[in-house]
């Protein structure tokens, strides 16, 4: 998908081809899901609840779906709100479902700006201490995660599982 992104950027391929690649990737993830369900430990016990969402304005969900796959295979209950999810919906659902962690994904520099907005909104509502906030997605960095006051960041899905477990321990 990285190559696809570079080819799109340099004008070698266009949106329909990027969409085709995304569909192929999602189909591959579906195949992988069966394997994770068989080998994962998800069915054994539930160590915590995590809400996952791709932030508002952002339709990219392949990475978030991979994070979901690995996290749900690691004994977490995952509440997946999908993509292009409004800040208010994320906070309402997190409260209603009493999750431990809110995991936010953004793939565009234009949409990652909503991540600090959620953190600020949680503080204003007096809910900041109720949830750990974990962020990720290609343009998100560890430095930026720190800057916006997120509790955790991971570059990829395996790291996301490790960070989620660390956040639960805290
Ligand atoms: C596939 C794709 C699409 C697909 C998305 C399909 C889908 N269902 O997701 C489609 C074709 C729809 C699309 C549309 C667009 N796209 Co696009 N897309 C991509 C592409 C090629 C790959 C993204 C991807 O899936 N990567 C593979 C996954 C596995 O990686 P990942 O998402 O980074 O996820 C991993 C980690 O980041 C991490 N992670 C992810 N989420 C989270 C969350 C947490 C909590 C944690 C801890 C970790 C974590 O773990 C994941 C697994 O290891 C990227 C290029 C790139 N290099 O990223 C462009 C890219 C993101 N798109 C881009 C653009 C511009 C667009 C469009 C605006 C194009 C247009 N002209 O319409 C639209 C935007 C639509 C919208 N409003 O969102 C730009 C963004 C540029 C920018 N500055 O922000 C990119 C970078 C391409 C480019 N080089 O120009 N896109």
Boltz pocket constraint, residues with backbone or C-beta under 6 A from the ligand:
constraints:
  - pocket:
      binder: B
      contacts: [[A, 1], [A, 2], [A, 3], [A, 4], [A, 5], [A, 6], [A, 8], [A, 9], [A, 15], [A, 18], [A, 19], [A, 21], [A, 22], [A, 57], [A, 58], [A, 59], [A, 60], [A, 61], [A, 62], [A, 63], [A, 64], [A, 66], [A, 67], [A, 102], [A, 103], [A, 104], [A, 105], [A, 106], [A, 107], [A, 108], [A, 109], [A, 110], [A, 134], [A, 135], [A, 136], [A, 137], [A, 138], [A, 139], [A, 152], [A, 153], [A, 154], [A, 155], [A, 156], [A, 157], [A, 158], [A, 160]]
      max_distance: 6.0
